[in-house]
């Protein structure tokens, strides 16, 4: 199943919204995150092969991947939080 990729800014907005509706332990403990929200998160640094601001070619960017358990939990997540991750 394909994960959802978020920038760090979008992940911060999404975390804030999740904290409004769920206890803080849901985002702190991975197995609770998987049970309640249906996904786990992981931080990844990827290479972007575009000109950077110093005149060189390429730079790294930190992104967050949301790995879902199944399609139904992914669909429910997109319906509930889809406006916050765009």
LUMDODO-276649 format. One record per residue (C-alpha): residue number from 1; x negated, y negated, z; residue in one letter. Coordinates in pm, whole numbers, m for minus. Each point is the difference from the previous one (the first is absolute). Layout:
  resi      c1      c2      c3  resn
   NUM       X       Y       Z     a
...
% end
This chain:
  resi      c1      c2      c3  resn
     1       0       0       0     x
     2    m129    m343     m92     x
     3     m80    m230     296     x
     4     104    m362      28     x
     5    m297    m240     m15     x
     6      24    m327     195     x
     7    m229    m295      47     x
     8    m104     m76     356     x
     9     231    m305       4     x
    10     302     206    m105     x
    11     m90     268     255     x
    12      m7    m265     274     x
    13     348    m123    m102     x
    14     132     355     m11     x
    15    m152      85     340     x
    16     172    m304     148     x
    17     338     111    m138     x
    18     m50     356     124     x
    19     m93    m129     347     x
    20     330    m191      12     x
    21     205     318     m47     x
    22    m218     272     157     x
    23    m209      36     316     x
    24    m370     m85     m32     x
    25     m96     364      56     x
    26     141      86    m345     x
    27    m283    m187    m172     x
    28    m265      97     256     x
    29      40     377      m6     x
    30     m33     175    m335     x
    31     230     295      66     x
    32     275    m236     122     x
    33     m47    m212    m311     x
    34      39     312    m214     x
    35     311     116     193     x
    36     181    m334      27     x
    37    m105    m188    m315     x
    38     m90     292    m225     x
    39    m351    m117     m91     x
    40    m351     m49     129     x
    41    m227    m285     m97     x
    42    m364      m6    m101     x
    43    m234    m285     m80     x
    44    m204      23    m316     x
    45    m261    m224    m159     x
    46      15       3    m377     x
    47    m216    m151    m272     x
    48     160    m263    m225     x
    49    m189     m36    m327     x
    50      77    m366     m70     x
    51    m218    m311      20     x
    52     m44    m124     355     x
    53     m31    m357     126     x
    54    m382      10       6     x
    55     m29      72    m373     x
    56     m74     371      36     x
    57     208     291    m117     x
    58     219     183     248     x
    59      86     m12     368     x
    60     151     220     268     x
    61     350     m40     138     x
    62     159     161     303     x
    63     343     156     m55     x
    64     240     210     208     x
    65     145     326    m133     x
    66     329     133     136     x
    67       5     380     m40     x
    68     356     134      22     x
    69     116     339     125     x
    70     271      54    m263     x
    71     198    m182    m268     x
    72     311     m60     209     x
    73    m196    m183     273     x
    74    m178    m205    m266     x
    75     331     m98    m159     x
    76     150     m96     337     x
    77    m309    m206      82     x
    78      21    m186    m332     x
    79     367     m75      55     x
    80     m58    m129     353     x
    81    m331    m187     m38     x
    82     m26     m55    m376     x
    83      46    m377      29     x
    84    m296     m31     241     x
    85    m258     178    m213     x
    86      39    m192    m326     x
% end
